[in-house]
Amino acid sequence: MRMQQADDFKAESEALFKLLKDTETARFDEATQFKSWTVNAVLQHLYFWNEMAGLQIKNEGLLVERMAGVAAHPGGMRGFEADHFAGLSAHKLLDAWIENAIETANIFADADPKTRLKWAGPDMSARSSITARLMETWAHGQEVYDHLGVVRQNADRIRNIVILGVNTFGWTYATRKQTPPGPMPHLRLTAPSGAIWTYGEDGSQDTITGLAEEFCQVVTQTRNIADTSLKVNGPVAIDWMSKAQCFAGPPETPPAPGLRATKISSS
């Protein structure tokens, strides 16, 4: 049986490809609201780490070699990615990225979800690895949708990101060398389909209610909580939503209120 998360990753990648396939070439060099990354930079980043995920299964030795190269590069991660894809940009980069994304999805679709795979940090399961690729594609895709002035129409596959957000409640604090101020709040989220998803202990004084896609935006730090309509009640819920982080790495500060938003189209 194919791993569902792999097919969800493929579908999210194809949605981003559809958004960009008819975009004017010059727009790929425009800076987005995320650290002024260009659309080309977003695609390079997604492409490179999709490749790296594939190497977790196909060639662990090359994975380790490239990890060392990233760590040693004077330009850091972005410098390595830019050098790795030197000369590849705009629609040629887009076509190469989606081809690789589909290949990566197929590699993981047939993998044992519980297989432990090597990564930069602790080993992770195959299911966790491809879910992380889905999350990154969705999160970095948001800056592209925002930049092009398009409101994304989400699908229920974002439940993977909701679950990742729930599972990293403790991680948000651990990466900051803090202890959670209490149990995880109770979530009542409305899916794109209208279904209701709930997590956490019912009856908790700390609650978060609203659209699942806005919860995903907060835990991936593509929106400040103040720029959503989520209803957040209780000190633990308020504290968590002020710094939620579902991705690995050192602690990151969420965007300031009003910094990330869908641009008003000039057309």
C-alpha positions in Angstrom: 0.0 0.0 0.0 1.3 3.4 -0.9 2.2 5.8 1.9 -0.5 8.5 1.9 1.9 11.2 3.0 4.0 10.7 -0.1 0.9 11.2 -2.3 -0.1 14.3 -0.3 3.5 15.7 -0.8 3.2 15.1 -4.5 -0.2 16.8 -4.7 1.1 19.9 -2.8 4.1 20.1 -5.1 1.8 19.8 -8.2 -0.4 22.6 -6.8 2.6 24.9 -6.5 3.8 23.9 -10.0 0.4 24.8 -11.4 0.6 28.2 -9.8 4.0 29.0 -11.3 3.9 27.3 -14.7 2.5 30.3 -16.6 4.2 32.9 -14.5 6.4 35.5 -16.3 10.1 34.6 -16.2 11.1 38.0 -14.6 8.9 37.3 -11.6 11.1 34.4 -10.5 13.8 36.9 -9.6 11.5 39.0 -7.5 12.0 39.0 -3.7 9.2 37.6 -1.6 8.2 38.6 1.9 10.3 35.8 3.4 13.7 37.1 4.2 13.7 38.6 0.6 14.1 35.1 -0.9 13.3 35.1 -4.6 11.0 32.6 -6.1 14.1 31.0 -7.7 15.6 30.7 -4.2 12.4 29.0 -2.9 12.5 26.5 -5.7 16.2 25.8 -5.2 15.7 25.2 -1.5 12.7 22.9 -2.0 14.5 21.0 -4.8 17.7 20.5 -2.9 16.1 19.2 0.3 13.8 17.0 -1.7 16.9 15.5 -3.4 18.4 15.0 0.1 15.3 13.2 1.3 15.6 10.9 -1.7 19.2 10.2 -0.8 18.1 9.1 2.7 16.8 5.9 1.0 18.9 5.7 -2.2 22.4 6.8 -1.2 23.1 7.5 2.5 26.8 8.0 1.7 26.2 10.9 -0.7 23.7 12.3 1.8 26.3 12.5 4.5 28.8 14.0 2.0 26.4 16.8 1.0 25.5 17.5 4.6 29.2 18.1 5.3 29.4 20.3 2.2 26.4 22.4 3.4 28.0 22.8 6.8 31.4 23.9 5.4 30.1 26.3 2.7 31.1 29.9 3.3 27.7 31.0 2.1 25.9 28.7 4.4 22.9 26.7 3.3 21.6 29.2 0.8 25.0 29.6 -0.7 25.4 25.8 -1.2 21.9 25.6 -2.7 22.6 28.4 -5.2 25.9 26.9 -6.2 24.3 23.4 -6.5 21.8 24.8 -9.0 24.0 27.4 -10.7 22.7 28.2 -14.2 19.2 26.7 -13.5 16.4 29.2 -13.0 12.9 30.2 -13.8 10.9 27.7 -15.8 13.8 25.3 -16.4 14.3 25.2 -12.6 10.6 24.8 -12.1 10.4 21.8 -14.5 13.4 20.1 -12.9 12.1 20.7 -9.4 8.6 19.2 -10.1 10.2 16.2 -11.9 12.3 15.5 -8.9 9.4 16.1 -6.4 7.4 13.4 -8.2 10.4 11.1 -8.2 10.9 11.7 -4.4 7.2 11.1 -3.8 7.4 7.7 -5.6 10.5 6.7 -3.7 8.7 7.3 -0.4 5.4 5.9 -1.5 6.7 2.4 -1.6 8.9 2.7 1.5 8.1 1.2 4.9 6.7 4.2 6.9 8.6 3.1 10.0 12.0 2.7 8.4 14.6 4.8 10.3 16.5 7.2 8.0 19.6 9.3 8.6 19.3 13.1 8.7 21.1 16.1 9.9 19.7 15.7 13.4 18.4 12.5 15.0 17.3 9.7 12.7 13.7 9.9 11.6 11.1 7.6 10.2 10.3 7.6 6.4 6.8 8.9 7.2 8.2 11.8 9.2 10.7 12.6 6.5 8.1 12.9 3.7 5.7 14.7 6.0 8.5 17.3 6.6 8.9 17.7 2.8 5.1 18.3 2.5 5.3 20.9 5.3 8.2 22.7 3.8 6.6 22.7 0.3 3.4 24.1 1.8 5.2 26.6 4.0 7.6 28.0 1.4 4.9 27.8 -1.1 3.0 30.3 1.0 5.5 33.1 0.3 5.0 32.4 -3.5 1.2 32.5 -3.3 1.5 35.7 -1.2 3.9 37.3 -3.6 1.8 36.5 -6.6 -1.3 37.8 -4.9 -3.1 34.5 -5.0 -5.2 33.1 -2.0 -4.4 29.4 -1.8 -7.3 27.0 -1.9 -6.2 24.4 0.6 -7.2 20.7 0.7 -7.5 18.3 3.7 -4.0 17.1 3.1 -2.9 19.9 5.4 -4.0 17.7 8.3 -0.5 16.3 8.0 0.8 19.8 9.0 -1.8 20.1 11.8 -0.6 16.8 13.3 3.0 18.0 12.9 2.1 21.2 14.7 0.5 19.2 17.5 3.4 16.8 17.8 5.9 19.7 18.1 4.2 21.5 20.9 7.0 20.4 23.2 9.7 21.0 20.6 8.7 24.7 20.4 9.9 25.0 24.0 12.7 22.5 23.9 14.5 24.4 21.1 14.3 27.4 23.3 15.6 25.5 26.3 12.3 26.1 28.0 9.6 23.9 29.7 6.1 24.0 28.4 4.0 26.1 30.8 1.3 23.4 30.9 -0.4 20.7 28.9 -1.0 21.2 25.2 -4.2 23.3 24.6 -7.4 21.7 23.2 -7.7 22.4 19.5 -10.9 22.5 17.5 -10.1 23.3 13.9 -12.2 23.5 10.8 -10.7 21.6 7.8 -10.9 23.0 4.3 -13.6 20.4 3.6 -15.6 21.7 6.6 -14.8 18.6 8.8 -13.9 19.3 12.4 -10.5 18.1 13.7 -9.9 18.1 17.5 -6.7 17.5 19.4 -5.7 17.7 23.1 -7.8 17.1 26.2 -11.4 18.3 26.0 -12.3 20.6 28.8 -9.0 22.3 29.0 -9.0 26.0 30.0 -6.6 26.6 27.1 -8.2 26.4 23.7 -7.5 27.3 20.1 -10.4 27.4 17.7 -10.7 28.3 14.0 -9.5 27.4 10.6 -7.0 24.6 10.3 -5.1 26.4 7.5 -4.6 29.4 9.9 -3.2 27.1 12.6 -0.8 25.7 9.9 0.2 29.2 9.0 1.1 30.0 12.7 3.0 26.7 13.4 5.0 27.1 10.2 5.6 30.8 10.9 4.1 32.1 7.7 1.7 34.3 9.6 1.7 36.1 13.0 -1.1 34.9 15.2 -2.4 38.5 15.2 -3.0 38.2 11.4 -5.3 35.2 11.8 -8.9 34.8 13.0 -8.0 32.0 15.4 -9.6 32.3 18.8 -6.9 31.7 21.4 -7.9 31.4 25.1 -5.7 30.6 28.1 -2.1 31.5 29.1 -0.6 28.3 27.6 -2.4 28.7 24.3 -1.4 32.3 24.1 2.2 31.6 24.9 2.4 28.7 22.4 0.9 30.6 19.5 3.3 33.5 20.1 6.3 31.3 19.2 5.0 28.0 17.7 7.6 26.2 15.5 6.9 22.9 13.9 10.2 22.8 11.9 13.6 21.6 13.1 16.6 23.8 13.8 17.3 26.7 16.3 14.5 28.8 17.6 13.0 31.2 15.0 11.0 34.3 15.7 7.6 34.4 14.0 7.0 37.2 11.5 5.9 40.5 13.0 2.2 41.4 12.7 1.4 42.5 9.2 4.7 41.4 7.7 3.4 38.3 5.8 0.2 38.7 3.8 -1.3 38.0 0.4 -0.4 40.9 -1.9 -3.2 42.8 -3.5 -2.9 41.9 -7.2 -2.2 44.8 -9.6 -4.1 43.1 -12.4 
